[in-house]
Amino acid sequence: MLSKKLLNNSIDYLKEQGFEEPEIGIVLGTGLGQLVDHITDQKIAHYNNIPSFPLATVEFHTGKLIYGELAGKKVVVMQGRFHLYEGYDFIDITYPIRVMHGLGIKKLLVSNAAGAVNLEMKKGDLMLIEDHINLQGGSPLALKNIAEFGDRFTDMSAPYDASMNATIKKLAATNGIVLHQGVYASVVGPQLETRAEYRMIKMLGADAVGMSTVPEVIVANHLKLPVSAISVLTDECDPDHLEPVSVTDIINTANKAQPQLVTLFQGVIESL
């Protein structure tokens, strides 16, 4: 069960480690860790040392919080996130968002690797998420004691921050970065989708599909924390010409797109 005592244990520990008044929280997705190379005066807390924190189990997620300065702002970066497909529940997945909020962040940036369902979007492109579809079969707010942490019936009419999104679009145009805008569908995984499932997801109105992000965004809205999210499109999900894709391919594509994501995240952070 989510409790303020557990949250305070995590927050107090991180403050003792020097995580003082971060302004912006960042969640890095699969294969998108290069941003941390640009953080100065780093302080690192491994998940297994933080009281009450879940542990990352996926081999390509490193499992640590990194605090420091990026683009002139104090940031705390979650390098290694949690997923339903690892056996975690929604409380575990979103616990770090509540911890970062408790540390003091005022904005949240999220990245992920996703498959392009809209075939006008190509492998290696970026997509700014403007809305989402929750296909994970649950909610991080479906708790008996959720009223202790905020309104039970959280409004989701505009889950992504319009101001930050506008800044990100301008930065992409200025820097010649292909940045689509679209709807992200979040599924459980870990298996990739069948041809029929890709057709269904497209019919539902999604442009991209992945296995993360939506729970974190729901909790950010619950906390009234402005959030923006970008997907790196790592494969093209054409049900009529579907080819096998490996996790290695996904990570390699994400790695190639990282410099563009870094440019956008640094730019929006500098503007805040």
HELIX and SHEET records of a PDB file:
HELIX    1   1 LYS A    4  GLU A   16  1                                  13    
HELIX    2   2 GLN A   34  HIS A   38  5                                   5    
HELIX    3   3 TYR A   47  ASN A   49  5                                   3    
HELIX    4   4 LEU A   84  GLU A   86  5                                   3    
HELIX    5   5 PHE A   90  LEU A  103  1                                  14    
HELIX    6   6 ILE A  146  GLU A  148  5                                   3    
HELIX    7   7 ALA A  162  THR A  174  1                                  13    
HELIX    8   8 ARG A  195  LEU A  204  1                                  10    
HELIX    9   9 VAL A  214  HIS A  222  1                                   9    
HELIX   10  10 PRO A  239  HIS A  241  5                                   3    
HELIX   11  11 VAL A  247  SER A  271  1                                  25    
SHEET    1   A 9 THR A  40  HIS A  46  0                                        
SHEET    2   A 9 LYS A  64  LEU A  70 -1                                        
SHEET    3   A 9 LYS A  73  GLN A  79 -1                                        
SHEET    4   A 9 ILE A  24  LEU A  28  1                                        
SHEET    5   A 9 LYS A 107  ALA A 116  1                                        
SHEET    6   A 9 ALA A 208  GLY A 210 -1                                        
SHEET    7   A 9 LEU A 179  SER A 186  1                                        
SHEET    8   A 9 LEU A 126  ASN A 134  1                                        
SHEET    9   A 9 VAL A 227  GLU A 236 -1                                        
END                                                                             
